[in-house]
Amino acid sequence: MRILVHHERAERWCDALRQRLCDTASTKGSRQGESSEQPSEPSSKQAPLEIVADDGEMLGDVLVVWAPPAALFERHRDHDVKAILNLGAGVDSLLDNPALPDDVPVLKLSDAGMASHMLDYVRYGLLHFRRDFDRYARQQADTQWAPHRVVRAHQYPVAVLGLGAIGSQIAESLAADGYPVHGFSRSAHTLQGVTCHHETGEGGRSLKQVLGDESLGLKAVINLLPNTPATRDVLNAEVFQALPDDAVLINPGRGSSVVEEDLVAALEEGKLRGALLDVFQHEPLAEDSPLWHQPRVIITPHAAAPTPVAEAADQLADNIRRIQRGEVLTGISREHGY
Ligand SMILES: NC(=O)c1ccc[n+]([C@@H]2O[C@H](COP(=O)([O-])OP(=O)(O)OC[C@H]3O[C@@H](n4cnc5c(N)ncnc54)[C@H](OP(=O)(O)O)[C@@H]3O)[C@@H](O)[C@H]2O)c1
């Protein structure tokens, strides 16, 4: 069985997968930070594995990809591809690929170490605003010495939009940090210490209803929704107006959720206090975007939670072993787009 890897640093991924799946000698004893699981020796029924970087011509039985060109799938049109394994948590660019076959399961990375990076990012953003670092930076520019009252975590209710593999861990961790946390997802969830709201089915509430609920007293909205048709432009002028005054937006999810013009307007009119943004409608962010020069915005270049190779390769190797054993894989929902 041939595993074909399409990625700008494909050889790095190939090496990591070979170490886990083919190269018994190099995985004896566990290296720090890597899985201690030993590679499975192929049984007599399993085809031997070949793990190769995409050279633009070869065919693969399993495609391990990040943002591949349509040509990759076109080349495989008459080939029996068993699965497409996405090298990230977001499958939006893959689902937008016009040549993506509709009868092959697509699997995405589920956390795979990204939640830990994401938690650092979100905690930084919350501390920045809760402990007034934005205000102190402005005061420094004006040589102004004026301490603010400390706002404690339990006085700073936050909303976490999206309670998936990453979002659920962020919500529970922030609740453990002492923040009152309101989670929002499509279907109902139960999470430790988190008040969970959902959109569909019995008891469902819209995003605007939740974010505009004055009784929650939200200070921060953390967006971890995926990019799907249903989440596009959901953070817009109407929602910003419904939020309590002085709330902040932290967006490491997807830029497609935010109407950037409405965000700039809400910041300029002082409705929103500030924003920490990692993702944008178009990336890289255009040089002439007003967001670059908006003093209440901090911009990072889609760097909140890069995929850690070791953890991701462990998860990919597990999935490849399951494919080798002929197990049926449950992929993402094409209907819901995540
Ligand atoms: N900036 C970075 O570096 C970076 C790194 C990794 C990931 N990300 C982003 O973070 C996102 C979240 O990752 P994840 O692994 O937690 O995603 P995930 O496991 O796919 O979970 C998505 C969550 O969003 C909810 N959702 C989907 N559509 C919705 C809708 N229309 N209304 C309300 N809730 C909806 C889902 O609800 P249900 O639970 O009911 O299905 C689920 O809780 C990814 O999609 C990716 O875009 C960014």
The ligand as a Gaussian input file, in Angstrom:
#p B3LYP/6-31G(d) Opt

LIG

0 1
 N       -5.280000      29.343000      13.896000
 C       -4.746000      28.148000      13.955000
 O       -3.532000      27.986000      13.981000
 C       -5.670000      26.947000      14.021000
 C       -5.136000      25.687000      14.348000
 C       -6.007000      24.597000      14.479000
 C       -7.366000      24.784000      14.275000
 N       -7.839000      26.022000      13.932000
 C       -9.282000      26.252000      13.730000
 O       -9.972000      25.900000      14.913000
 C      -11.216000      25.300000      14.493000
 C      -11.742000      24.423000      15.603000
 O      -11.007000      23.235000      15.672000
 P      -11.632000      21.904000      16.264000
 O      -10.664000      20.807000      16.005000
 O      -12.107000      22.150000      17.667000
 O      -12.910000      21.740000      15.290000
 P      -13.993000      20.596000      15.260000
 O      -13.583000      19.445000      16.115000
 O      -14.371000      20.369000      13.863000
 O      -15.262000      21.277000      16.021000
 C      -16.037000      22.268000      15.429000
 C      -17.019000      22.780000      16.475000
 O      -17.794000      23.842000      15.893000
 C      -19.182000      23.565000      16.074000
 N      -19.947000      24.090000      14.943000
 C      -19.798000      23.784000      13.630000
 N      -20.706000      24.461000      12.891000
 C      -21.440000      25.186000      13.762000
 C      -22.531000      26.086000      13.621000
 N      -23.049000      26.376000      12.420000
 N      -23.046000      26.659000      14.737000
 C      -22.538000      26.361000      15.950000
 N      -21.496000      25.525000      16.167000
 C      -20.963000      24.950000      15.079000
 C      -19.286000      22.060000      16.149000
 O      -20.493000      21.713000      16.793000
 P      -20.842000      20.180000      17.148000
 O      -19.922000      19.819000      18.300000
 O      -22.257000      20.221000      17.559000
 O      -20.568000      19.366000      15.921000
 C      -18.023000      21.711000      16.947000
 O      -18.269000      21.869000      18.331000
 C      -10.826000      24.535000      13.213000
 O      -11.909000      24.337000      12.372000
 C       -9.824000      25.435000      12.563000
 O      -10.550000      26.255000      11.693000
 C       -7.025000      27.093000      13.807000

